[in-house]
């Protein structure tokens, strides 16, 4: 009987102490007010276009990370399936600036499926290549290539300085 009480007592103490331990986490969620990144891939179902007639409907658009302005910081480009894409310039300290309009890279297509950042023309600057769906149902998108020219980096150096 004493052994049973001792066992249950130890079990209860162990259970209670185990509940108080906070697990170590690898990532920390940062609010958009702190980072400056305010992007959501919003999609709207219609009777003509939804998961039932397009298998990849919920696959998302895509994200690419690369140093667009050669400042040593990783910038982020998000594609949105149905809305404008976004390019965020890294200012350091997990703070970003939306430079989509300044850079002219919001895109024109109506269903984006992915993005790659690479130096396409060999000038030492990363370029942005966006994949889009075209010729399917009402989708008339065309893949887009945004060549980042040196004048963009010069303009960006004036308007997109780190704060």
Residue frames as qw, qx, qy, qz and C-alpha x, y, z in Angstrom:
[[0.000, 0.885, 0.466, 0.000, 0.00, 0.00, 0.00],
 [0.300, -0.798, 0.108, 0.511, 2.83, 2.44, 0.85],
 [0.421, -0.110, 0.607, 0.665, 4.50, 1.62, -2.46],
 [0.217, 0.637, 0.656, 0.341, 1.29, 2.48, -4.31],
 [0.135, -0.944, -0.228, 0.198, 1.00, 5.86, -2.54],
 [0.411, -0.586, 0.352, 0.604, 4.63, 6.62, -3.20],
 [0.401, 0.177, 0.685, 0.581, 4.22, 5.73, -6.89],
 [0.111, 0.801, 0.545, 0.222, 1.09, 7.89, -7.34],
 [0.277, -0.888, -0.059, 0.361, 2.66, 10.77, -5.41],
 [0.429, -0.375, 0.482, 0.665, 5.79, 10.66, -7.55],
 [0.329, 0.423, 0.692, 0.483, 3.69, 10.46, -10.70],
 [0.012, -0.915, -0.403, -0.004, 1.64, 13.52, -9.71],
 [0.338, -0.790, 0.156, 0.488, 4.73, 15.56, -8.79],
 [0.442, -0.116, 0.616, 0.642, 6.47, 14.58, -12.03],
 [0.252, 0.629, 0.652, 0.341, 3.36, 15.46, -14.09],
 [0.102, -0.953, -0.237, 0.157, 2.99, 18.87, -12.47],
 [0.380, -0.664, 0.324, 0.556, 6.67, 19.73, -12.83],
 [0.455, 0.127, 0.674, 0.568, 6.66, 18.62, -16.48],
 [0.196, 0.811, 0.531, 0.149, 3.81, 21.03, -17.26],
 [0.198, -0.921, -0.024, 0.334, 5.84, 24.02, -16.09],
 [0.512, -0.303, 0.489, 0.638, 8.75, 23.45, -18.45],
 [0.479, 0.774, 0.026, -0.413, 8.55, 25.72, -21.47],
 [0.855, 0.165, 0.348, 0.349, 10.00, 24.02, -24.54],
 [0.231, -0.518, 0.341, 0.750, 12.85, 25.70, -26.38],
 [0.639, 0.678, 0.347, -0.109, 11.76, 26.94, -29.79],
 [0.619, 0.033, 0.375, 0.690, 13.80, 27.43, -32.90],
 [0.139, 0.460, 0.380, 0.790, 11.69, 30.28, -34.33],
 [0.036, -0.466, -0.489, 0.737, 10.05, 33.40, -32.90],
 [0.229, 0.711, 0.591, 0.305, 7.00, 34.99, -34.51],
 [0.212, -0.239, -0.058, 0.946, 7.62, 38.67, -35.24],
 [0.310, 0.723, 0.525, -0.325, 4.62, 40.97, -35.83],
 [0.513, 0.576, 0.374, 0.515, 4.26, 42.76, -39.17],
 [0.115, -0.987, -0.069, -0.082, 4.34, 46.12, -37.34],
 [0.560, -0.679, 0.364, 0.305, 7.92, 45.31, -36.34],
 [0.637, -0.049, 0.593, 0.490, 9.18, 43.76, -39.59],
 [0.231, 0.522, -0.213, -0.793, 7.29, 45.90, -42.12],
 [0.112, 0.024, -0.895, -0.432, 6.23, 42.75, -44.01],
 [0.509, 0.273, 0.474, -0.665, 2.49, 42.81, -44.57],
 [0.384, 0.254, -0.689, -0.559, 1.70, 40.15, -47.15],
 [0.587, 0.090, 0.727, -0.345, -1.11, 37.63, -47.41],
 [0.086, 0.069, -0.804, -0.584, -1.86, 35.42, -50.40],
 [0.498, 0.286, 0.502, -0.647, -5.63, 35.93, -50.47],
 [0.066, -0.020, -0.828, -0.557, -7.58, 33.80, -52.92],
 [0.530, 0.199, 0.310, -0.764, -11.28, 33.97, -53.75],
 [0.319, 0.157, 0.921, 0.162, -13.20, 30.94, -54.99],
 [0.487, 0.274, -0.129, -0.819, -15.69, 31.34, -57.80],
 [0.850, 0.190, 0.398, -0.286, -18.05, 28.85, -59.36],
 [0.748, 0.642, -0.164, -0.037, -15.90, 28.86, -62.50],
 [0.524, 0.529, -0.548, 0.382, -12.52, 28.60, -60.76],
 [0.628, -0.602, 0.325, -0.370, -11.91, 26.66, -57.55],
 [0.336, -0.451, 0.827, -0.029, -10.26, 23.53, -56.14],
 [0.761, 0.238, 0.572, -0.191, -12.70, 21.27, -58.00],
 [0.736, 0.655, 0.158, 0.063, -11.57, 22.41, -61.44],
 [0.384, 0.762, -0.428, 0.297, -7.95, 23.41, -60.72],
 [0.881, -0.221, -0.376, 0.185, -6.02, 20.81, -58.74],
 [0.582, 0.059, -0.286, 0.759, -3.27, 23.25, -57.66],
 [0.161, -0.816, -0.289, -0.474, -5.66, 25.90, -56.37],
 [0.571, -0.817, 0.017, -0.078, -4.33, 25.90, -52.79],
 [0.861, 0.070, -0.101, 0.494, -0.63, 25.38, -53.59],
 [0.334, -0.805, -0.023, 0.490, 0.21, 29.05, -53.07],
 [0.446, 0.890, -0.084, -0.045, 2.21, 31.48, -55.15],
 [0.843, 0.175, -0.173, 0.479, 5.81, 31.32, -54.04],
 [0.343, -0.922, 0.124, 0.131, 8.58, 33.09, -52.17],
 [0.788, 0.369, -0.131, 0.475, 12.11, 33.89, -53.30],
 [0.462, -0.852, 0.057, 0.238, 14.92, 35.33, -51.24],
 [0.743, 0.261, 0.101, 0.608, 17.98, 37.07, -52.66],
 [0.316, -0.587, -0.060, 0.743, 20.09, 40.19, -52.34],
 [0.459, 0.767, 0.422, 0.155, 18.43, 42.40, -54.98],
 [0.132, 0.980, -0.069, 0.130, 20.51, 45.52, -54.32],
 [0.764, 0.290, -0.359, 0.450, 23.84, 43.86, -53.42],
 [0.206, -0.763, 0.297, -0.536, 23.97, 45.31, -49.91],
 [0.214, 0.273, -0.880, 0.325, 24.68, 41.93, -48.28],
 [0.414, 0.063, 0.634, -0.651, 21.15, 41.51, -46.90],
 [0.095, 0.224, 0.929, 0.280, 18.57, 39.00, -48.11],
 [0.391, 0.123, -0.006, -0.912, 15.52, 40.68, -49.66],
 [0.350, 0.222, 0.895, -0.165, 12.18, 38.89, -50.04],
 [0.359, 0.114, -0.419, -0.826, 9.83, 38.61, -53.04],
 [0.415, 0.215, 0.809, -0.356, 6.35, 37.15, -52.50],
 [0.214, -0.073, -0.638, -0.736, 4.03, 36.11, -55.31],
 [0.468, 0.194, 0.536, -0.675, 0.28, 36.24, -54.86],
 [0.364, 0.269, 0.861, 0.234, -1.95, 33.90, -56.84],
 [0.186, 0.735, 0.617, 0.211, -4.65, 36.49, -57.58],
 [0.115, -0.978, -0.116, 0.131, -3.24, 39.85, -56.45],
 [0.334, 0.860, -0.337, 0.186, -0.07, 41.95, -56.74],
 [0.839, -0.019, -0.336, 0.428, 3.31, 40.50, -55.85],
 [0.316, -0.944, 0.075, -0.059, 5.47, 42.24, -53.23],
 [0.710, 0.327, -0.329, 0.530, 9.19, 42.97, -53.02],
 [0.519, -0.854, -0.040, -0.008, 10.56, 43.79, -49.57],
 [0.472, 0.637, -0.407, 0.454, 13.99, 45.36, -49.19],
 [0.766, -0.428, -0.368, 0.307, 15.89, 44.20, -46.11],
 [0.002, -0.898, 0.151, -0.414, 16.98, 47.16, -43.97],
 [0.365, 0.283, -0.736, 0.495, 18.68, 44.95, -41.35],
 [0.162, -0.061, 0.683, -0.709, 17.50, 43.92, -37.88],
 [0.126, 0.387, 0.913, 0.025, 14.52, 42.05, -39.37],
 [0.233, 0.689, 0.267, -0.632, 13.07, 45.29, -40.75],
 [0.411, 0.228, 0.690, 0.551, 11.88, 45.48, -44.35],
 [0.233, 0.495, 0.037, -0.836, 10.52, 48.14, -46.70],
 [0.622, 0.501, 0.602, 0.014, 7.94, 47.46, -49.42],
 [0.060, -0.548, 0.370, 0.747, 9.62, 48.72, -52.61],
 [0.534, 0.359, 0.752, 0.140, 7.28, 46.96, -55.06],
 [0.352, 0.887, 0.290, -0.075, 6.05, 50.15, -56.74],
 [0.119, -0.856, 0.374, 0.337, 9.50, 51.79, -56.78],
 [0.365, -0.323, 0.805, 0.338, 10.98, 48.71, -58.44],
 [0.589, 0.347, -0.277, -0.675, 8.01, 48.13, -60.78],
 [0.217, 0.208, -0.951, -0.080, 7.81, 44.41, -60.01],
 [0.549, 0.005, 0.513, -0.660, 4.21, 43.87, -58.87],
 [0.225, 0.052, 0.940, 0.251, 3.40, 41.73, -61.92],
 [0.423, 0.152, -0.219, -0.866, 0.52, 41.63, -64.37],
 [0.342, -0.031, -0.904, -0.256, -0.65, 38.02, -64.45],
 [0.630, -0.359, -0.037, -0.687, -3.81, 36.64, -62.96],
 [0.931, -0.341, 0.040, -0.120, -2.51, 33.39, -61.36],
 [0.202, 0.727, -0.637, 0.161, 1.10, 33.22, -60.21],
 [0.965, -0.159, -0.191, -0.090, 2.52, 29.80, -59.31],
 [0.839, -0.311, -0.008, 0.447, 6.14, 30.42, -58.36],
 [0.138, 0.972, -0.184, 0.057, 9.17, 32.67, -58.39],
 [0.867, -0.078, -0.006, 0.492, 12.93, 32.35, -58.77],
 [0.037, -0.972, 0.188, 0.137, 15.63, 34.92, -58.13],
 [0.821, -0.074, 0.323, 0.465, 18.79, 34.45, -60.21],
 [0.047, -0.667, 0.311, 0.676, 21.24, 36.49, -62.27],
 [0.755, 0.480, 0.445, -0.044, 19.65, 35.79, -65.65],
 [0.538, 0.836, -0.015, 0.107, 21.66, 38.24, -67.78],
 [0.843, 0.009, -0.125, 0.522, 25.05, 37.79, -66.10],
 [0.165, 0.775, -0.071, 0.606, 25.46, 41.40, -64.95],
 [0.330, 0.122, -0.661, 0.663, 26.08, 40.50, -61.28],
 [0.385, -0.085, 0.309, -0.866, 22.61, 41.60, -60.17],
 [0.216, 0.215, 0.944, -0.123, 19.86, 39.18, -59.26],
 [0.357, -0.047, -0.398, -0.844, 16.76, 39.20, -61.48],
 [0.485, 0.096, 0.668, -0.556, 13.23, 38.01, -60.70],
 [0.301, 0.031, -0.778, -0.551, 11.43, 35.35, -62.77],
 [0.512, 0.069, 0.531, -0.671, 7.72, 34.75, -62.02],
 [0.026, -0.095, -0.937, -0.336, 5.84, 31.70, -63.29],
 [0.472, 0.192, 0.247, -0.824, 2.19, 32.12, -64.21],
 [0.453, 0.288, 0.843, 0.022, -0.66, 29.98, -65.51],
 [0.314, 0.448, -0.217, -0.808, -1.88, 30.80, -69.00],
 [0.459, 0.168, -0.694, -0.528, -4.20, 29.17, -71.47],
 [0.223, -0.212, -0.936, 0.170, -6.20, 27.34, -68.82],
 [0.053, -0.723, -0.655, 0.211, -9.87, 28.22, -68.29],
 [0.116, 0.967, 0.196, 0.117, -9.99, 32.02, -67.93],
 [0.550, -0.683, 0.208, 0.434, -6.31, 32.36, -66.96],
 [0.641, 0.733, 0.053, 0.224, -4.28, 34.31, -69.49],
 [0.439, -0.827, 0.271, 0.223, -1.04, 34.82, -67.58],
 [0.732, 0.575, -0.264, 0.254, 2.43, 34.89, -69.10],
 [0.771, -0.341, -0.161, 0.514, 5.66, 34.21, -67.24],
 [0.074, 0.984, -0.023, 0.163, 7.40, 37.45, -66.31],
 [0.765, -0.024, -0.146, 0.627, 11.08, 38.30, -66.10],
 [0.138, -0.990, -0.034, -0.025, 12.09, 41.41, -64.17],
 [0.722, 0.283, -0.177, 0.606, 15.66, 42.38, -65.05],
 [0.416, -0.853, -0.124, 0.291, 17.19, 44.40, -62.23],
 [0.560, 0.673, -0.023, 0.483, 19.26, 47.07, -63.95],
 [0.535, -0.050, -0.321, 0.780, 22.12, 48.99, -62.40],
 [0.096, -0.401, -0.044, -0.910, 20.05, 52.21, -62.53],
 [0.672, -0.553, -0.394, -0.296, 17.53, 50.52, -60.21],
 [0.744, -0.314, -0.355, 0.471, 20.29, 49.97, -57.70],
 [0.286, 0.171, -0.089, 0.939, 21.43, 53.60, -58.05],
 [0.386, -0.497, -0.222, -0.745, 17.87, 54.87, -57.57],
 [0.779, -0.461, -0.424, -0.042, 17.38, 52.41, -54.76],
 [0.598, -0.057, -0.354, 0.716, 20.57, 53.63, -53.09],
 [0.012, -0.268, 0.055, -0.962, 19.00, 57.10, -52.98],
 [0.566, -0.336, -0.157, -0.736, 15.41, 56.16, -52.06],
 [0.898, -0.264, -0.307, -0.172, 15.78, 52.84, -50.22],
 [0.245, 0.544, -0.634, 0.492, 18.64, 53.58, -47.82],
 [0.567, -0.313, -0.716, 0.261, 18.88, 51.62, -44.61],
 [0.297, -0.806, -0.075, -0.507, 17.34, 53.54, -41.76]]
